[in-house]
Amino acid sequence: MSGIWGWFGGGAAQSKKDTPKNAILALRSQLDMLQKREKHLQTQMDDQDSIARKFVNTNKTAAKTALRRKKQHEHALEQTQGQITSLEQQINAIESANINRETLAAMERAGKAMAVIHGKLTPEKVDETMEKLRDQIALSDEIVEAMNTVNVGNQVDDVDLDAELEVMQQEQLDEQMLNTGTVPVSDQIQRLPAAGDGPIKTGKTPAAVEDDEEAELQKLQAEMAMS
């Protein structure tokens, strides 16, 4: 017993060098010893109680001696149990203090880590950064829109497309008439010059023009014969 109390009293200077872990280990070692003493005292009390009961009617002196020893063991047991309770409280106090210290140290480290992460970061800088980001996003959208409309100037007018389509349709009709040997009256009339129009400027030689006229005349005759 003098060792553990010396640890808390005269050995206070040494205890300051001990870590909480070592202090708890020392307390638990002493607690284990006291708990073993508690069991031993309880066994001795039970033995003396048995002796007293054995000689209660045959040998009162021996019975009283056994009861007296039982009372001594009982007193020692009470002291031991009190010491056990005290050590358990001290262990719990040190463990709680150690946990509090470690928790505080962890919070301090977390605070330092956050300070490093944030650095010179402020709400104003965050707002400024977000504003720049929004500007860049808007610029990107404008660039994409401009790229999508880059070929607008090359778009073809629908009127031109309709005119080209009509030419293609007329070419197919002409080819069909040549293959069948018939020419619609409306087409033939459209091809004939009006009175007073003068000579037709076709860009062809007179012989070619004559051949065309002859072919058209034959088509007209064939159509009239069919009608």
Buried (B, 14 or more C-beta within 10 A) or exposed (E): EEEBEEBEEEBEEEEEEBEBEEBBEBBEEBBEBBBEBBEBBBEBBEBBBEBBEEBBEEEEEBBEBBBEBBEBBBEBBEBBBEBBEEBBEBBEEBBEEBEEEEEEEEEEEEEEEEEEEEEEEEEEEEEEEEEEEEEEEEEEEEEEEEEEEEEEEEEEEEEEEEEEEEEEEEEEEEEEBEEEEBBEEEBBEEBEEEEEEEEEEEEEEEEEBEEBEEEBEEBBEBBEEEE
